[in-house]
Amino acid sequence: MNASRWRLDGQLALVTGASRGIGLATVRELAGLGADVLLVARDEAHLEQVRDELAEEFPRSAMRTFAADVSEHEQRLEVFDFMADLGLDLSLLINNVGTNTRKPTLDYSEGEYRRIIETNLISAFEMCRLAHPQLVQHANAGIVNVGSVSGMVAVRTGTPYAMSKAALHQLTRNLATEWAEDGIRVNAVAPWYIRTQRSEPALADPDYLEEVLERTPMNRIGEPEEVAAAIAFLCLPAASYISGECIAVDGGFLRYGF
């Protein structure tokens, strides 16, 4: 077996929404495989705390942080200016940042639904475009977008969130075909309910939790590390012939029968 196919030594990954939940679990997974990581999130103080903890946990991986809201155009540019100033060579991009507000469709204000779409979709589209000049320099660069099962079937997340995730899946397919000639693989993961800070309020309702578990063949809520493992696999050289895929990390939810 060629062990290097299952390692990310010498590669730099940029992870958005990296300070909590799936993003933080992904950073740990990538670092454990030997990658250096640039963590991007909005809360600078929390980012610094996370970096210090990760530096102790993964002393062989370079951990850098940059506080930015990637839903804002100027702040996206600042992330790439920061990398350019340090001479960082990006080979992996994980578009994980996301937000949501659950409401009936008619109850959203324009500002609310635009914020969801800007954060979940436009930020990923623009981060991909900004990353392309660096990714194209590598023989096996990769992008992984964190989508959702709500972009594939109707669930109770609210229409703008579902719209943004469905479009993110299509962005994945389009870029995978368009950028294949540039040596850039583009994939996505689609989680169902994962135990994160954002899912806690919904899952705190015992009746709702029971409904969720009834529709999940594995009869449990997923963990951030389980999504991170799928993301990391898609980044590996071992996954070099996989592109344009959207892997559900859902405990069987999408395959539920009756």
C-alpha positions as CSV (number, residue, x, y, z in Angstrom):
1,M,0.0,0.0,0.0
2,N,1.2,3.5,-0.8
3,A,0.8,5.2,2.5
4,S,1.3,8.7,1.1
5,R,-2.1,8.3,-0.7
6,W,-3.7,8.5,2.8
7,R,-1.7,11.5,4.0
8,L,-1.9,15.3,3.4
9,D,1.7,16.2,4.5
10,G,2.8,19.5,3.1
11,Q,-0.6,20.6,2.0
12,L,-2.3,23.8,3.2
13,A,-6.1,23.7,3.7
14,L,-8.3,26.8,4.3
15,V,-11.4,26.0,6.3
16,T,-14.2,28.5,6.8
17,G,-16.4,28.5,9.8
18,A,-13.4,26.7,11.4
19,S,-13.7,27.6,15.1
20,R,-16.7,25.4,16.0
21,G,-18.7,22.3,15.0
22,I,-18.1,20.6,11.7
23,G,-15.4,23.2,10.8
24,L,-13.3,22.6,13.9
25,A,-13.7,18.8,13.6
26,T,-12.5,19.1,10.0
27,V,-9.4,21.1,11.1
28,R,-8.5,18.4,13.5
29,E,-9.1,15.6,10.9
30,L,-6.9,17.4,8.3
31,A,-4.2,18.2,10.8
32,G,-4.2,14.6,11.9
33,L,-3.4,13.6,8.3
34,G,-0.5,16.0,8.2
35,A,-2.0,19.1,6.6
36,D,-1.2,22.7,7.6
37,V,-4.5,24.6,8.2
38,L,-5.6,28.2,7.9
39,L,-8.7,28.6,10.2
40,V,-11.1,31.4,9.1
41,A,-14.0,32.5,11.3
42,R,-15.5,35.7,12.6
43,D,-14.7,35.6,16.4
44,E,-11.0,36.5,16.6
45,A,-10.7,35.8,20.4
46,H,-12.2,32.4,20.1
47,L,-10.1,31.6,17.0
48,E,-6.9,32.4,18.9
49,Q,-8.0,30.2,21.8
50,V,-8.8,27.3,19.3
51,R,-5.4,27.8,17.6
52,D,-3.5,27.5,20.9
53,E,-5.3,24.3,21.7
54,L,-4.7,22.8,18.3
55,A,-1.0,23.8,18.3
56,E,-0.6,21.7,21.4
57,E,-2.6,18.8,19.9
58,F,-0.9,18.9,16.5
59,P,2.6,20.3,17.0
60,R,3.7,19.1,13.5
61,S,1.0,21.1,11.7
62,A,1.2,24.8,11.2
63,M,-2.0,26.4,12.5
64,R,-2.8,29.9,11.3
65,T,-5.9,32.0,11.9
66,F,-7.6,34.9,10.2
67,A,-10.7,36.5,11.6
68,A,-13.1,37.4,8.8
69,D,-16.8,37.2,7.8
70,V,-16.6,35.5,4.4
71,S,-20.1,36.6,3.5
72,E,-18.5,40.1,3.1
73,H,-16.7,40.8,-0.2
74,E,-13.9,42.9,1.3
75,Q,-13.2,40.5,4.1
76,R,-12.9,37.6,1.6
77,L,-10.2,39.6,-0.2
78,E,-8.4,40.2,3.1
79,V,-8.2,36.5,3.6
80,F,-6.3,36.0,0.3
81,D,-4.2,39.1,0.9
82,F,-3.1,37.6,4.2
83,M,-2.1,34.4,2.5
84,A,-0.2,36.3,-0.3
85,D,1.6,38.4,2.3
86,L,2.8,35.2,4.0
87,G,3.6,33.4,0.8
88,L,1.1,30.6,1.7
89,D,0.5,28.0,-1.0
90,L,-3.1,26.8,-0.9
91,S,-4.1,23.4,-2.2
92,L,-7.3,22.6,-0.3
93,L,-10.4,24.7,0.3
94,I,-13.2,23.7,2.6
95,N,-16.3,25.9,2.3
96,N,-18.0,25.1,5.6
97,V,-19.4,28.4,6.9
98,G,-23.2,28.6,7.1
99,T,-26.1,30.2,8.8
100,N,-29.9,29.8,9.0
101,T,-33.1,31.2,10.4
102,R,-36.1,28.8,10.4
103,K,-39.3,30.5,9.4
104,P,-42.3,29.9,7.1
105,T,-41.5,31.2,3.6
106,L,-43.8,34.2,3.8
107,D,-42.3,35.4,7.1
108,Y,-38.8,36.1,5.9
109,S,-37.7,39.7,5.4
110,E,-35.6,40.4,2.4
111,G,-32.6,41.1,4.6
112,E,-33.0,37.7,6.4
113,Y,-33.1,35.6,3.3
114,R,-30.4,37.5,1.6
115,R,-28.1,37.0,4.6
116,I,-28.6,33.2,4.4
117,I,-27.9,33.0,0.7
118,E,-24.9,35.4,0.9
119,T,-23.4,33.3,3.7
120,N,-24.1,29.8,2.5
121,L,-23.8,30.2,-1.2
122,I,-22.3,33.4,-2.5
123,S,-19.4,33.2,0.0
124,A,-18.5,29.7,-1.3
125,F,-18.8,30.8,-5.0
126,E,-16.5,33.7,-4.4
127,M,-14.0,31.7,-2.2
128,C,-13.7,29.2,-5.0
129,R,-13.0,31.9,-7.6
130,L,-10.4,33.6,-5.4
131,A,-8.7,30.3,-4.6
132,H,-8.5,29.1,-8.2
133,P,-5.2,30.8,-9.1
134,Q,-3.5,29.0,-6.3
135,L,-5.3,25.7,-6.6
136,V,-4.5,25.4,-10.3
137,Q,-0.8,25.3,-9.4
138,H,-1.2,21.8,-7.9
139,A,-1.6,18.5,-9.6
140,N,-4.2,17.3,-7.1
141,A,-6.0,20.3,-5.6
142,G,-9.4,20.0,-4.0
143,I,-12.5,21.9,-2.9
144,V,-15.1,20.4,-0.6
145,N,-18.4,22.3,0.0
146,V,-20.5,21.5,3.0
147,G,-24.0,21.2,1.8
148,S,-27.0,19.6,3.4
149,V,-29.7,17.0,2.8
150,S,-32.1,19.9,2.8
151,G,-30.6,20.8,-0.6
152,M,-31.8,17.3,-1.8
153,V,-35.2,16.7,-0.2
154,A,-37.7,18.9,1.6
155,V,-37.0,19.1,5.3
156,R,-38.0,21.7,7.9
157,T,-35.0,24.0,7.6
158,G,-36.7,26.9,5.9
159,T,-36.8,27.6,2.1
160,P,-33.8,30.0,1.8
161,Y,-31.5,27.6,3.6
162,A,-32.6,24.7,1.3
163,M,-32.3,26.9,-1.8
164,S,-28.7,27.9,-0.8
165,K,-27.7,24.3,-0.2
166,A,-29.3,23.0,-3.4
167,A,-27.4,25.7,-5.3
168,L,-24.2,24.8,-3.5
169,H,-24.5,21.2,-4.7
170,Q,-25.0,22.4,-8.3
171,L,-22.0,24.7,-7.9
172,T,-20.0,21.6,-6.9
173,R,-21.1,19.7,-10.1
174,N,-20.5,22.6,-12.4
175,L,-17.0,23.4,-11.0
176,A,-16.1,19.7,-11.0
177,T,-16.6,19.6,-14.8
178,E,-15.3,23.1,-15.6
179,W,-12.1,22.9,-13.5
180,A,-11.2,19.2,-14.0
181,E,-8.8,20.3,-16.8
182,D,-7.1,22.5,-14.2
183,G,-6.5,19.5,-11.9
184,I,-9.0,20.7,-9.3
185,R,-11.4,18.2,-7.9
186,V,-14.7,19.6,-6.4
187,N,-16.9,17.6,-4.1
188,A,-19.5,18.1,-1.4
189,V,-20.9,16.5,1.7
190,A,-24.5,16.7,2.7
191,P,-25.1,16.2,6.4
192,W,-28.4,15.4,8.1
193,Y,-28.7,16.4,11.8
194,I,-25.3,16.7,13.4
195,R,-24.8,17.5,17.0
196,T,-23.6,21.1,16.8
197,Q,-24.3,24.4,18.5
198,R,-26.6,25.4,15.7
199,S,-28.7,22.2,15.9
200,E,-29.0,22.2,19.7
201,P,-32.2,24.3,19.9
202,A,-34.2,22.1,17.5
203,L,-33.0,18.9,19.0
204,A,-33.8,20.1,22.5
205,D,-37.5,19.5,21.7
206,P,-38.0,15.8,22.7
207,D,-41.0,15.4,20.3
208,Y,-39.0,16.8,17.4
209,L,-36.0,14.8,18.3
210,E,-38.1,11.6,18.3
211,E,-39.4,12.5,14.8
212,V,-35.9,13.0,13.5
213,L,-34.7,9.7,15.0
214,E,-37.7,7.9,13.5
215,R,-36.6,9.1,10.1
216,T,-33.0,8.1,10.6
217,P,-32.3,4.4,10.1
218,M,-29.2,4.5,12.3
219,N,-31.5,6.0,15.0
220,R,-29.0,8.6,16.3
221,I,-27.7,12.1,15.7
222,G,-24.5,12.4,13.8
223,E,-21.3,13.8,15.3
224,P,-19.1,16.6,13.7
225,E,-16.2,14.2,13.5
226,E,-18.2,11.9,11.2
227,V,-18.8,14.7,8.7
228,A,-15.1,15.8,9.0
229,A,-14.0,12.2,8.2
230,A,-15.9,12.3,4.9
231,I,-14.5,15.8,4.1
232,A,-11.0,14.6,4.8
233,F,-11.4,11.5,2.6
234,L,-12.4,13.7,-0.3
235,C,-9.2,15.7,0.2
236,L,-6.9,12.7,0.1
237,P,-4.8,11.6,-2.9
238,A,-6.6,8.3,-2.4
239,A,-9.8,10.0,-3.6
240,S,-8.0,11.4,-6.8
241,Y,-10.6,10.0,-9.2
242,I,-13.6,11.3,-7.3
243,S,-15.1,14.7,-8.4
244,G,-18.5,16.2,-8.7
245,E,-19.9,13.9,-6.0
246,C,-22.1,14.9,-3.0
247,I,-21.7,12.4,-0.2
248,A,-24.6,12.2,2.3
249,V,-23.5,11.9,5.9
250,D,-27.0,11.2,7.2
251,G,-27.3,7.9,9.0
252,G,-29.3,6.6,6.0
253,F,-31.9,9.4,6.1
254,L,-32.0,9.9,2.4
255,R,-32.5,6.1,1.8
256,Y,-35.3,5.7,4.2
257,G,-38.1,3.4,3.0
258,F,-41.4,2.2,4.4
